[in-house]
Amino acid sequence: MNEKAKKPQWAMVIDLDRCTGCEACVVACRVENNIPTVGPEEAAKGRSINWIRIERYFEGEYPDVKVKFMPVLCQHCEEAPCEPVCPVYATYHTDEGLNAQVYNRCVGTRYCANNCPYTVRFFNFFDPKWDAPLDKALNPEVSVRTRGVMEKCTFCIQRIRKGEEKAKDEGRDVRDGDVVPACVQTCMTKAMYFGNIADPESEVSKLSKSNRASRLLEELGTKPRVFYLNKGD
């Protein structure tokens, strides 16, 4: 890989016309990133943890009602409102456009969650527990977050690093398709795309320029790195 080459700028495109709301991406994310299940009682208190969720909404009047689905995850904003409010700099912006989270620096103020307009940050109220044999399924490449820290989607940073290291070992730049997050890999309808938006030949770069493309709460000026292709009529 050319060391002087510009760093990849990671982004995601989600085609709402293809999303069926099956939640395969949600399950894949939980398994890949060691996300604990808190149970119905804690979920009722608003303490559920989901790095990606499926928003459902309805359009039209009965009986002509259309159901629409929207996967929502950390938007990895270029102007992230969660970053400047962290007193210990646990959340910061990487040179690859990711909104990173340093778990062992976080002191759990939850300022970042309060300042996030997308509600995609989650606080660990308790140490996670996995009953046997589920404890054998934990991903060794991802840390298990302990009580008292904030967590969120990382675009599967462990997969990004693995793809970059492989490209470096082979003496080349990262190619489109080298990095596939768990949610993108599992989507059965191929509604999710991930790649380097700085590469004009990448699928993500081309789709982000579509006349169907928009960003969630774009009027806030946060400049998300997640683009949605609006569903047609």
C-alpha positions in Angstrom: 0.0 0.0 0.0 1.2 3.5 -0.8 1.9 5.0 2.6 1.4 8.5 1.2 -2.0 7.6 -0.2 -5.0 9.3 1.4 -6.8 7.4 4.1 -10.1 5.7 3.2 -13.2 7.6 4.1 -15.7 5.0 5.2 -19.4 5.4 4.5 -22.6 3.4 4.2 -25.6 3.5 1.8 -28.9 1.8 2.7 -31.5 1.3 0.0 -34.9 1.6 1.7 -36.6 0.2 -1.4 -34.9 -3.1 -0.7 -35.1 -3.2 3.1 -37.8 -5.7 4.2 -37.4 -5.1 8.0 -36.3 -8.7 8.6 -33.7 -7.6 11.2 -31.0 -9.9 10.0 -28.6 -7.0 10.3 -29.6 -6.5 13.9 -28.9 -10.1 14.8 -25.6 -10.1 12.9 -24.5 -6.9 14.7 -25.3 -8.4 18.1 -23.3 -11.6 17.4 -20.3 -9.8 15.8 -19.9 -7.2 18.4 -20.8 -9.0 21.7 -23.8 -7.0 22.4 -25.6 -8.2 25.5 -29.4 -8.8 25.9 -30.6 -6.9 29.0 -34.0 -8.6 29.3 -37.6 -7.3 29.3 -37.5 -5.5 32.6 -34.5 -3.4 31.8 -35.7 -2.8 28.3 -39.0 -1.4 29.7 -36.8 1.1 31.6 -35.3 2.3 28.4 -32.0 0.4 29.0 -32.1 -1.8 25.9 -28.8 -2.0 23.8 -29.0 -2.2 20.1 -26.2 -0.8 17.9 -28.6 -0.9 15.0 -32.4 -0.8 15.1 -35.2 -1.0 12.5 -37.5 2.0 12.6 -41.0 1.2 11.2 -43.5 3.8 10.0 -46.7 3.9 8.0 -47.7 6.1 5.1 -51.2 6.5 3.6 -54.7 5.9 4.9 -56.4 2.6 5.5 -56.8 0.4 3.5 -54.1 1.9 1.3 -51.4 1.8 4.0 -47.7 1.3 3.1 -45.2 0.0 5.7 -41.7 1.3 5.5 -38.6 0.3 7.3 -35.4 2.2 8.1 -32.3 0.7 9.7 -30.8 3.3 12.0 -27.2 3.0 13.4 -24.5 5.5 14.4 -24.4 8.0 11.5 -20.7 8.6 12.0 -21.3 12.3 11.5 -18.5 14.5 10.1 -19.7 17.2 12.5 -20.6 14.9 15.3 -22.5 16.6 18.2 -21.4 13.9 20.6 -17.7 14.7 20.3 -17.3 18.2 21.7 -19.3 17.4 24.9 -17.2 14.5 26.1 -15.1 15.8 29.1 -12.6 13.0 28.8 -12.2 12.8 25.0 -13.5 9.3 25.0 -15.4 9.9 21.7 -13.3 11.4 18.9 -13.1 11.6 15.1 -10.6 9.4 13.2 -8.8 10.4 10.1 -10.9 7.8 8.3 -14.2 9.6 9.1 -15.3 7.3 11.9 -16.8 8.5 15.2 -14.6 6.3 17.5 -15.2 5.4 21.1 -12.5 4.7 23.6 -14.2 2.4 26.2 -11.4 2.4 28.8 -11.4 6.2 28.8 -15.2 6.7 29.2 -16.4 7.6 32.6 -20.1 7.3 31.8 -21.3 10.9 31.9 -23.8 10.2 29.1 -23.3 13.7 27.7 -22.7 12.2 24.3 -26.0 10.3 24.3 -27.9 13.3 25.4 -26.3 15.3 22.6 -27.0 12.7 19.8 -30.1 13.5 17.8 -30.2 10.0 16.4 -30.4 8.1 19.8 -27.8 5.6 18.7 -25.6 5.6 21.8 -26.2 3.2 24.7 -25.1 3.0 28.3 -24.1 -0.2 30.1 -26.0 -0.1 33.4 -24.8 -3.6 34.4 -21.9 -5.9 33.6 -23.1 -8.1 30.8 -23.7 -11.8 31.4 -24.1 -14.7 28.9 -25.6 -17.9 30.1 -23.9 -21.1 28.9 -23.4 -22.1 26.1 -23.9 -18.5 24.7 -20.6 -17.4 26.4 -18.7 -19.7 23.9 -20.0 -17.6 21.0 -18.4 -14.3 22.0 -16.2 -12.7 19.3 -12.6 -12.7 20.5 -11.8 -9.8 18.2 -14.2 -7.5 20.0 -13.9 -6.4 23.7 -16.8 -7.0 26.1 -17.8 -3.6 27.4 -18.1 -3.3 31.1 -20.6 -1.5 33.4 -20.5 2.3 33.2 -19.5 3.0 29.6 -21.2 4.2 26.5 -21.1 2.1 23.3 -22.4 2.3 19.8 -21.9 1.1 16.2 -18.3 1.2 15.0 -18.8 0.2 11.4 -17.2 -3.1 12.6 -13.8 -1.5 13.1 -12.2 -4.9 13.7 -13.2 -5.8 10.1 -12.0 -2.5 8.8 -8.6 -3.0 10.4 -8.3 -6.6 9.1 -9.1 -5.5 5.6 -6.5 -2.7 5.8 -3.9 -5.0 7.2 -4.4 -7.5 4.4 -4.1 -4.9 1.7 -0.9 -3.6 3.4 0.6 -7.1 3.4 -0.2 -7.5 -0.2 1.3 -4.1 -1.0 -1.8 -2.4 -2.4 -4.5 0.0 -1.5 -7.8 -1.1 0.0 -10.2 -2.2 -2.8 -13.9 -1.9 -2.9 -15.4 -4.9 -1.2 -12.3 -5.6 1.0 -14.2 -4.5 4.1 -17.7 -5.8 4.8 -19.4 -5.1 8.1 -21.6 -7.8 9.7 -24.8 -6.0 8.9 -23.9 -5.6 5.2 -22.7 -9.2 4.9 -26.0 -10.6 6.4 -28.5 -8.4 4.5 -30.4 -10.9 2.3 -31.8 -8.3 0.0 -28.5 -6.5 -0.5 -30.0 -3.3 0.8 -26.8 -2.2 2.5 -23.5 -1.0 0.9 -20.2 -0.1 2.6 -17.0 1.3 1.3 -14.6 4.2 0.7 -16.7 7.2 -0.3 -13.5 9.0 -1.3 -13.0 6.5 -4.1 -15.1 7.7 -7.0 -15.3 4.2 -8.4 -16.7 2.6 -5.3 -20.3 1.5 -5.1 -20.9 3.7 -2.1 -19.5 6.8 -3.8 -21.7 6.3 -6.8 -24.9 5.5 -4.8 -24.4 8.5 -2.5 -24.7 10.8 -5.5 -28.0 9.3 -6.6 -31.0 11.6 -6.8 -32.7 9.2 -4.4 -30.0 9.7 -1.7 -30.6 11.7 1.5 -29.2 11.8 5.0 -31.1 11.4 8.2 -32.0 14.8 9.8 -29.7 16.4 7.3 -31.0 19.9 8.2 -29.1 19.7 11.5 -25.8 20.0 9.7 -24.2 17.0 11.3 -23.1 15.6 7.8 -23.7 11.9 8.5 -21.7 9.3 6.7 -24.8 7.1 6.3 -26.9 7.7 3.2 -30.4 6.5 2.6 -31.9 5.8 -0.8 -35.5 6.8 -0.5 -38.2 4.3 -1.3 -40.1 4.8 -4.5 -43.8 4.8 -4.9 
